[in-house]
Amino acid sequence: MENVSGRERDVRKEFLAGALAAVVVAAAPPASAAEGIAWNGFVQSHVVARTSNVQCPAGTECDLPVAELRGQLEGEGKNAAGNAGFLGRFNLIRDIALGDTRLETRELYADARSESLAARLGRQVITWGVGDLLFINDTFPKDRVALFTGQPLQYLKLGSDALKLNAYPGPANLELLIARFRPDNLPTSRRFILTDPLPAGLPRSTTEPGAHAAELEISGRISGYLDNWELAGYASRTHYRSPALRVTAGQIVGIYPRLNTLGGSLTGPVGKGVLSLEGGYYDSPSDRDGRDPSIENSQFRGLVGFSRQLWEDTTLGLQLYGEWMRNYSAYLETLPAGFSAKDRLRQVATFRFTQLFAHQTLTFNVFAFIGLSEKDRYVIPSLRYNFSDNLWAEIGANVFAGNRSGTYGALQDNRNVYLTVRFAI
Amino acid sequence: MKPILQITVSLLAAAAVAWAAPARAADPSADEIVKHSLESYYYAGNDMRARVSMKLINVQGKVRERELTMLRLNVGKSGGQRYYMYFHAPADVKATSFLVWKYPAKEDDRWIYVPALKQVKRIAADDKRSSFVGSDFTYEDVSGRDLEDETHALLRNEDLAGRPVYVVESRPRAPAAYSRRLSWIDRERWLPLKEEYFDARNEPLRTFSADKVEQIGKQWMVTVRSMKNLQSGHHTEVVFRETEFDVGIKQDIFTERYLRDAPTQWIR
């Protein structure tokens, strides 16, 4: 493992992908000269106001945990033959809440493709699986802060720095991804009020997996159709993306434990709706016997979802999700004092209701996570209006409630309302 | 046509305006006319590629635009089709793509690629009479309906803007947003030149008009068309440009691979 700061690593990777994109485009023969670069962008403001009536600890942005102005610039190009191209998507963020300005590379990759093969190198967003805001076989990096603060959908996933290879033998689609580790973006005490069960005041350090061959992540997917049903199989050799923290020698040390996953999914029409099934096994190789309380126990995860139209421009989606711990007695035996025990089978239900009005310019949406085992809830109502093709605004809320030891209930001091306004250029 | 009905139709027609000629026994049946019309309007050629511009205009005259590439392939002899639509603009929907597997006698399969999440989602197919991307056209206006979805009756023959047409009345067999529709179908080219939809109270609901008809290769095509909602005042104008038929689009274009990654050969 190496301890490289995220920013340094980003710069190196960005340089590599950018250079490759330049080479691919420059290498296109002059006769089939590149068709030029298409530029797009937007400016966006996003403000989040805390509605929980609480005293914030020092160092936590209390009233407005997020207040930012963001500009996105996107450049896209391809050669005339259409077999090589690139895309770059950059965000310049003026973070008024935290008082800093930063440049984020959301995506930056180069593409090459033929009839039956395709390759993409660089930072890219990958989404696998059939769940709606529930991910099983998609172990790719996510941005929990973006979710909990009502950022638009595109910010819920982070790009992976990866080489992606696709092959299309006959009707199947094979996808292989070799990626460097990237952690999830998790809430911190700068914007969130969090209960930390670990002793306060100890120095903390977290080490990320590096770029050595043994630490690279490899994920594969095979998908295809059986009549009009879609089937997919997935396997990953990866890492947990939130750190396992333990206290050793007077300090708190975080590591990202190894994770292997294997699973499948199925989706197709049933009655007047769509049925989705997904399952997977999460193997924790660093804690096979389940006796290390800092590392997630090996688990089976599964979900079943159904969505259908209720009436014109109105859809309803329901999902039931479960996580079943493999070594539950070992988990109970080693659970440190002061931690409340999870159920062996953790169940979550979700609900989505979407209705469009006024020629689809006004969208009302409610998404709810309902913790059946943990007796907590997370409800996200939102209303978006498209003033024109270029301008939209959305108001919404993130409402956490219920049992404070549950995943969502623990966040209830962070209930918020948000306003997003975006103008596309 | 039964003699009684024929006499009734003849009498009614005789009482109608002078230029409206009655439907004659020599005319094809209403079902044959509508079948020809569906074939000419939705199935022309074996495949088709077009760049489509839509203008969605509200009652205050405010315009929203949609720019897309449409690919279509006929599959088999029984009326199956594949549609692929890629949105170029506006920014909010750019790179969104739609895939439809259309079947002659059962609900279509439909998928959408959501670029914000990089996720392919299957969408429930029960909404074929919902608005297509906020326009006044429904999904079935775009990708076609089945002959058997409605019962059809030939009302009369007449001229519409210099073209000889059949006027056909169609009524949906299952409850729908409209109770009946009248179609003015070109007697030589078989294209619908005008359609009027009526609601359950028999009030005019929507009007379709073929504003420009062009010959592209061997096919006649409505290249400019509009749909007006007479109750809301909202209307939609659609222009097909760069339309090509029989260009050799293969069936594998209409799969998840190209939903995620637009086929650059066709999407320009």
Interface residues (C-beta under 8 A of the other chain):
Chain A: N40 F42 K78 G82 N83 G85 R113 A118 V125 I126 T127 P152 L153 Q154 L156 K157 N166 Y168 P171 N173 S223 Y225 N228 E230 T267 G268 P269 K272 G273 V274 S276 S307 R308 Q309 E312 D313 T315 L356 H359 Q360 T361 N386 S388 D389 N390 W392 A424 I425
Chain B: L56 N58 K62 R64 E65 A89 P90 A91 D92 K94 W101 E107 D109 V114 P115 A116 L117 K118 Q119 R122 I123 A124 A125 D126 D127 R129 S130 S131 V133 G134 S135 A177 H234 D252 T255 E256 R257 D261 T264 Q265
